[in-house]
Every structure is written in C-alpha cells, then in structure tokens.
C-alpha cells in the first residue's frame, strides 16, 4: 500500500488487514521500491501523485511488477495513460468506495486465505 497521505494509506491498509490481507506500507516512491525489493507482494496498491516521482516512478522502475491497483484523483494525459495501461491491473479514481478496493485486490490476487494474499 503506497500513498503519501497517511490517513488514506492507513485507512486503506486497515481495510485490507480487516479483510485478512497482510499489508506492507510505504509513503513515497523510494520507500515503495525498497519494500518491493525486500518483500514478495501479491499486488501493489499505488497512489499516482506522491513526492519523489510518485507512482509513475515506481511503475517505470519495475520491469515485471505484481498486479498494480493504481489510485488517483487526477486524470492522466494520453502519454501517461498509455504508460500505466501497460503495467496496471486496474485504476481506481479517488474517492472510491472501500468495497471497490477490496474487490480489486481480490480480483488481482484472490482471497486472503489463498497463498498469495498479501499486498
């Protein structure tokens, strides 16, 4: 779970934990890349706009990312959209209903009882 807004990150992480997922958190692109290098994750829930390059920097740095659930309140231009379309599983526009996040994660990696149920 990567988002620079602590309230959004912690509430989304708690939602996923309450559903039974194991969640690692990061607040910026650099921290996210460090977590991804050291932890095997089933999916990546990623904010688009953050300090240090944001979600685009994370996507560009990952050759073969896990399923990416991109969160953003911003509309992408055509070039950015083409870049993310190639690497994301689903895009959620903020604000979104918590059920949409749970459904997206479950669709990407299955239920938390399954072996790859970590985010």
Beta strands, then each sheet from edge to edge (+ up, - down):
strand 1: 43-47
strand 2: 67-72
strand 3: 90-93
sheet 1: 1+ 2+ 3+
end
